[in-house]
Amino acid sequence: MNYAHRFHAGNFADVHKHLVLTALLMRLSEKPSPWFYLDTHAGEGLYPLANLSPQGRNEFESGVAPIFQAPIDNPVVRTYQALLHRFNPEATLACYPGSPLVAAALARTGDRLVATEWVPERAQTLRGNLARGPVNVHCRDGYEALGAFLPPREQRGVILIDPPYESMRETEPLLRALSRALARFPHGIYLIWHPGVDPAFVSGLRRKLQTLGDVTFLDWQTSRRQGLRGSGLAVFNLPHGLAARLDQVWQSLGGIYATTLGPVEFVQTESPKKRMTGRIRKMLP
Ligand SMILES: C[S@@+](CC[C@H](N)C(=O)[O-])C[C@H]1O[C@@H](n2cnc3c(N)ncnc32)[C@H](O)[C@@H]1O
């Protein structure tokens, strides 16, 4: 297991993924009944940003740094910023919270959270970073956990599947496990991250994902030539109205990434089954 998220934490792919996660959990919290969250590839949870290599610095400086203090009038962005400040109380960006800590920060009493991480030392670090928080951490295979924890008794929830894609064959266990998970818990909201670099890989994965159900694709990309240039999220069962709410999120980011990422394009591709707007494109600034 060579991939270590600590060298990439807080890059724009993380910001994009965690803003979508924030919007989804905020939406579920609009109803009083408890929700369930499963993070299959959880990582270490909290990542120090000091002492990173120049490449690592570059990733978070063009990702979380511009949004950290920016005055942005959008409820999802404000919630995300508030949780960043909870982990950085000195108002300087010293660490970045990963997905299990983002979800834990948004959980209410009664919500139930499970995180699985394959690497024992990382699972141990995650437990320490959660400091007896509301997340149950298991050191086990995340794909196998989909079978073990679904369907949840809450009958509503978000499942984040965020593999490292060390090999492009990662999609084989991913699609097998996802297909079984959708059969066990068809109404769950599944959020699957994928890299955006290789168009053939992305379109191949999407064709297969579309055979599994009602999926919306949320992408961002830049035209810069070096470093991270884009990534995507496939969302099964995106709640009604969330695409429009997310569109406002991307709109609200305005020009804050102009100097770090260059023009950023956000593309939301709705499932054809929904017969909705189809593609929403936003180019900022
Ligand atoms: C991209 S990182 C996770 C980042 C995290 N989801 C976040 O947003 O902060 C992927 C993690 O998955 C772990 N991993 C790799 N294969 C796994 C598997 N089969 N089951 C569970 N965890 C796995 C890696 O050790 C790594 O920590």
The ligand as an SDF file (V2000), in Angstrom:
LIG
                    3D

 27 29  0  0  0  0  0  0  0  0999 V2000
   -7.5940    8.4490   -0.7270 C   0  0  0  0  0  0  0  0  0  0  0  0
   -7.2010    7.8450    0.8570 S   0  0  0  0  0  0  0  0  0  0  0  0
   -8.6210    8.1980    1.7960 C   0  0  0  0  0  0  0  0  0  0  0  0
   -8.8980    9.6490    2.0390 C   0  0  0  0  0  0  0  0  0  0  0  0
  -10.1230    9.9170    2.8560 C   0  0  0  0  0  0  0  0  0  0  0  0
  -11.3010    9.2280    2.3420 N   0  0  0  0  0  0  0  0  0  0  0  0
  -10.4170   11.4000    2.9140 C   0  0  0  0  0  0  0  0  0  0  0  0
  -11.2170   11.9200    2.1010 O   0  0  0  0  0  0  0  0  0  0  0  0
   -9.8650   12.0550    3.8110 O   0  0  0  0  0  0  0  0  0  0  0  0
   -7.3650    6.1110    0.6310 C   0  0  0  0  0  0  0  0  0  0  0  0
   -7.1180    5.2700    1.8710 C   0  0  0  0  0  0  0  0  0  0  0  0
   -7.6360    3.9610    1.6130 O   0  0  0  0  0  0  0  0  0  0  0  0
   -6.8260    3.0010    2.2690 C   0  0  0  0  0  0  0  0  0  0  0  0
   -7.1260    1.7150    1.5950 N   0  0  0  0  0  0  0  0  0  0  0  0
   -6.5930    1.2170    0.4590 C   0  0  0  0  0  0  0  0  0  0  0  0
   -7.2060    0.0580    0.1140 N   0  0  0  0  0  0  0  0  0  0  0  0
   -8.1610   -0.1660    1.0510 C   0  0  0  0  0  0  0  0  0  0  0  0
   -9.1550   -1.1700    1.2290 C   0  0  0  0  0  0  0  0  0  0  0  0
   -9.2970   -2.1920    0.3680 N   0  0  0  0  0  0  0  0  0  0  0  0
   -9.9810   -1.0700    2.2990 N   0  0  0  0  0  0  0  0  0  0  0  0
   -9.8690   -0.0420    3.1840 C   0  0  0  0  0  0  0  0  0  0  0  0
   -8.9430    0.9350    3.0580 N   0  0  0  0  0  0  0  0  0  0  0  0
   -8.1120    0.8870    2.0080 C   0  0  0  0  0  0  0  0  0  0  0  0
   -5.4230    3.5500    2.1020 C   0  0  0  0  0  0  0  0  0  0  0  0
   -4.5750    3.0300    3.1050 O   0  0  0  0  0  0  0  0  0  0  0  0
   -5.6610    5.0700    2.2510 C   0  0  0  0  0  0  0  0  0  0  0  0
   -5.4730    5.4750    3.5870 O   0  0  0  0  0  0  0  0  0  0  0  0
  1  2  1  0
  2  3  1  0
  2 10  1  0
  3  4  1  0
  4  5  1  0
  5  6  1  0
  5  7  1  0
  7  8  2  0
  7  9  1  0
 10 11  1  0
 11 12  1  0
 11 26  1  0
 12 13  1  0
 13 14  1  0
 13 24  1  0
 14 15  1  0
 14 23  1  0
 15 16  2  0
 16 17  1  0
 17 18  1  0
 17 23  2  0
 18 19  1  0
 18 20  2  0
 20 21  1  0
 21 22  2  0
 22 23  1  0
 24 25  1  0
 24 26  1  0
 26 27  1  0
M  CHG  2   2   1   9  -1
M  END
$$$$
